[in-house]
């Protein structure tokens, strides 16, 4: 399997990390969330990645592309062979997978990864602004025994 180019491409995407998981899988993550998994040992599939719901529906119709085991409900597809998609198309899909996962990260994580920690105002509970007083609402409680029965 030729995975060097996939590894090189994924690591070129912003904030990507890689981790060896499950003994034989190279996992690419952004913000500690997976967006692609490459099998290091011969397996039924060689790469899996996240895609949009529309892309998922279109891709699984193509030969050599299947719903990813364990991850299909989250719109992940898997390629059975390296030639199921062209390298150019796979690069586009991996970049889209990275973008999808990055966009779902909490805003604070996105800012931290982007190095924009100081560009966002921090709101705290103990603010110096005076809050308007809560209106006092009095309700007459009626006990169950005093209610009229129908």
Long-range contacts (C-beta under 8 A, 24 or more apart in sequence): 1-39, 1-42, 1-46, 1-82, 2-82, 3-38, 3-40, 3-46, 3-47, 5-87, 6-36, 6-38, 6-47, 6-90, 6-94, 7-38, 9-91, 9-94, 10-36, 10-94, 10-98, 13-94, 13-95, 13-98, 14-98, 14-102, 14-113, 15-102, 15-113, 15-114, 16-98, 28-98, 29-101, 30-98, 30-101, 30-102, 30-105, 30-113, 31-101, 31-102, 31-105, 31-109, 31-110, 31-113, 33-101, 33-104, 33-105, 34-101, 35-94, 35-97, 35-98, 35-100, 35-101, 36-94, 36-97, 36-98, 44-69, 44-78, 44-80, 45-69, 45-78, 45-79, 45-80, 46-79, 46-80, 46-81, 46-82, 47-78, 47-79, 47-90, 48-76, 48-77, 48-78, 48-79, 49-76, 49-77, 49-93, 49-94, 49-97, 50-74, 50-75, 50-76, 50-97, 50-100, 50-101, 51-75, 51-76, 51-77, 51-93, 51-96, 51-97, 51-100, 52-96, 52-100, 55-93, 55-96, 59-93
